[in-house]
Amino acid sequence: MQGTSGRGYFGIGVEGVSKSANLGALLRTGHAFGAAFCFTIGAGWDARAARRADTADTPAHVPLWRFPDLDALRLPDGCALVGVELLDDAPELPSFRHPLSAAYVLGPERAGLSPALLARCRHVVRIPTRFSLNLAVAGALVLYDRLLQHGRFADRPVGAGGMVAAPGPVARHGHPRFRREVPDWALDQPAVKPGEV
């Protein structure tokens, strides 16, 4: 299967979400796209209820960090926090360059991300829609866009529905090769005696 392995790593999380089914679906989506970790910030949710939407049982396969509040949030060194929010001045997702190492955070549909969390984000990106989307749908769009950017896929064809050749194998170095015989061209050279240059 091609696709989920790309460059860098990412995590996905939520702030203040209370709907367990939405969170479960988001965790499952993160797992499907290859998340290195998932996290919650001040989320009140029932893990058993979330499992109904998370049929992949993501917390058994991907680390899940539960932070009680924003002050407790800790991310790996060099990991950029990226908020997903409908802000007028935020770059739109199709024009956004995803950091190589990123943690994407989404908020509840009605309230959005808190001002304190937005202030901590290195980047804030918006999905160009008329109104806010379901949490899991928004997360899937962001992770799919990241996959397109950091994955290794063939270019899209010019015509609709056309096929292009799949990308070739990744270049790798072969085993070292050693010469065991003198090449033919070296045999035709006059012998050099010691001391002659």
ZIFEN-V58693 format. One line per field, one symbol per residue. ss: DSSP state (h for helix, s for strand, l for the rest). phi: phi as a letter, one per 20 degrees, with the letter a starting at -180 (. if undefined). burial: I if it has 16 or more other C-alpha atoms within 10 Angstrom, else O. A space follows every 10 residues. Layout:
ss = ???
phi = ???
burial = ???
This chain:
ss = llllllllss sssssllllh hhhhhhhhhh hhhlllssss slllllhhhh hhhllllhhh llsssssllh hhllllllls ssssllllll sshhhlllll ssssssssll lsllhhhhhh llssssllll llllhhhhhh hhhhhhhhhh llllllllll llllllllll llllllllll lllhhhhlll lllllll
phi = .epfecembb ccbccmedef fffgfffffg ffengeacbc cledbdffff ffeefelgge ccgcddefbf fefccggnee ecedbedfee ffgfdeefff dbceccdfgf emffgffgfe ffcccdefcf bfeggfffff ffffffffed fdcfffffef mfdcffffff fceeffdded cffgffffef fdegnec
burial = OOOIOIOOII IIIIIIIOII IIIIIIIIII IOIIIIIIII IIIOIOOOOI IOIIOIIIIO OIOIIIIOOI OOOOOOOOII IIIIIIOOOI IIIOOIOIIO IIIIIIIIOO OIIOOOIIOO IOIIIIIOOO OIOOIIOIII OIIIIIIOII IIIOOOOOOO OOOOOOOOOO OOOOOOOOOO OOOOOOOOOO OOOOOOO
